[in-house]
Amino acid sequence: MGVTDPRIQARRVVVARQQGRHRRYRILAGLVIVGLVATGVALVHSSLFGARHVQIIGAPNIPTSTVIAAAGLRGDPPLIDLSAASIASRIERLPWVLTADVRIAWPSTVSIQITERIPVAAVAVAGSGGSYATCDVTGRVLEVGPRPASLPVVVPMAGLPGLPGTSLPATDRPLLEVAASLPESMVRETTEIANSPVGAVVVLSDHITAIIGGSNSLPQKFVSLATVLAHGALRAVSAIDLRVPAAPVLLPRGSGPSVPGNVSG
């Protein structure tokens, strides 16, 4: 075997040492990167970047704690783990909520804009000792409690209301639409809104029945009803037929279609 030139051997030693240093540098750089990534992951999952500030707008009928619980925001969860769409979907399951718009803003804020459902009617709850379900125009039960004085009572056609968050059958929608269109000034004069053989009727406190029929032209029907009530001599009248709002018909007692004077009996 030939003898290696000492200069070549020295060069090989230098190269080997440089390669060793480069490997150590790469390993060290890799460890630094892993450490930075781990630190970053730990940081974004820390309370510093948690949902520490929750802003709720537009929910006067829902306790803040209820919204936060439904949204899954108890305990300041990390923003990186949150989904605005998922939070909105959970909030919209609350009985009063129609829509929820959720915005996540780093480093620590979640903004929730809620549009509440509008109550239009009260429905008696059987066997509840006088409790009523507050419903919106779709039949969604918003809450159960004492009868709200500002809402008319609706007698459902297809069953009694359930727990908050459930809905009345779709067949009751026309009655709820009548309730939604009832002028506020007439609520106290109204005993109840119910169905009859001639369609929806509004039973007034003086035992006169306003025959509404279908849910078409409701504003015009109530304008006509208000006009008749303000100017008509109604002592001998049992019903006011408003199915043609421009030509209301006064029906004397003992005549006309079979419409109960008091649906609730």
ABEGO torsion letter per residue (X at the ends): XBBBBAAAAAAAAAAAAAAAAAAAAAAAAAAAAAAAAAAAAAAAABAAABBABBBBBGBAABBAAAAAAAAGABGGBBAAABBAAAAAAAAAABAABABBBBBBBOAABBBBBBBBBBBABBBBBBGAGGBBBBBBAAGBBABBEBBBAABBBBBBAAEBBBBBGBBBBAAAAAAAAAAAABBAAAAAABABBBBBAAEBBBBBAAGBBBBAEBABGAAAAAAAAAAAAAABBAAABABBBAABAABBBBBBBGBEBBBBABAAX
